[in-house]
Amino acid sequence: MATQTSVNKENSKVDDITMAEAIAQFKEATSSIYDAVGSIGSATAANAKVRLNEGKARAIELEEQAEEAVRARPLATVGIAFAAGWLVSYLLHRR
């Protein structure tokens, strides 16, 4: 019976070491998951900033094109603006 007790003690030590290693691995995996999620968030934020800057550049281009169109045909622009204003006013007063 003495051998069974020593075997059980050895098994319990092996189980304790395995459990400690498992906990350490779990903590390491959890840390890796947090790092991965953080890097995904950073990548998403960087992607959003790039898209925002692209959108700003596109808006500036469209503004420049609109200014060129107004400079090229000022009377047509005023006429179109008047017609659009009249149409909106008509639709609002109609209701």
C-alpha positions in Angstrom: 0.0 0.0 0.0 2.9 2.3 0.5 3.6 2.2 -3.2 0.0 3.3 -4.0 0.3 6.3 -1.8 3.6 7.3 -3.3 2.2 6.8 -6.8 -0.9 8.9 -5.9 1.4 11.7 -4.6 3.4 11.6 -7.7 0.2 11.7 -9.9 -1.0 14.7 -7.9 2.3 16.5 -8.4 2.1 15.8 -12.1 -1.5 17.0 -12.1 -0.5 20.2 -10.2 2.3 20.9 -12.6 0.0 20.3 -15.6 -2.7 22.5 -14.1 -0.2 25.3 -13.4 1.1 25.0 -16.9 -2.4 25.0 -18.3 -3.2 28.2 -16.3 -0.1 29.9 -17.5 -0.9 28.9 -21.1 -4.5 30.2 -20.7 -3.2 33.5 -19.4 -0.8 33.7 -22.3 -3.5 32.9 -24.8 -5.8 35.5 -23.2 -3.1 38.1 -23.4 -2.6 37.2 -27.1 -6.3 37.6 -27.7 -6.3 41.0 -26.1 -3.3 42.0 -28.3 -5.0 40.7 -31.4 -8.2 42.6 -30.7 -6.2 45.7 -30.0 -4.3 45.4 -33.3 -7.6 44.9 -35.1 -9.0 48.0 -33.6 -5.9 50.0 -34.5 -6.0 48.7 -38.1 -9.7 49.6 -38.3 -9.0 53.1 -37.0 -6.1 53.5 -39.4 -8.3 52.3 -42.3 -11.1 54.8 -41.2 -8.6 57.6 -41.1 -7.4 56.7 -44.6 -10.9 56.6 -45.9 -11.7 59.9 -44.2 -8.7 61.6 -45.8 -9.7 60.2 -49.2 -13.3 61.5 -48.7 -11.9 65.0 -47.8 -9.7 65.0 -50.9 -12.7 64.0 -53.1 -14.8 66.8 -51.5 -12.1 69.3 -52.2 -11.9 68.1 -55.8 -15.7 68.4 -56.2 -15.7 71.9 -54.7 -13.0 73.0 -57.2 -15.0 71.6 -60.1 -18.1 73.4 -58.9 -16.2 76.7 -58.6 -14.9 76.2 -62.1 -18.4 75.6 -63.5 -19.7 78.7 -61.8 -16.8 80.8 -63.1 -17.3 79.4 -66.7 -21.1 80.1 -66.8 -22.2 82.5 -64.1 -25.6 83.3 -65.6 -26.5 79.7 -66.2 -25.6 79.0 -62.6 -27.8 81.8 -61.3 -30.7 80.6 -63.5 -30.4 77.0 -62.3 -30.2 78.2 -58.7 -33.3 80.4 -59.2 -35.2 77.6 -60.9 -34.3 75.1 -58.1 -35.4 77.6 -55.4 -38.7 78.3 -57.2 -39.4 74.6 -57.5 -38.7 73.9 -53.8 -40.8 76.9 -52.8 -43.7 75.7 -55.0 -43.6 72.2 -53.6 -43.5 73.5 -50.0 -46.4 76.0 -50.5 -48.4 73.4 -52.3 -48.9 71.2 -49.2 
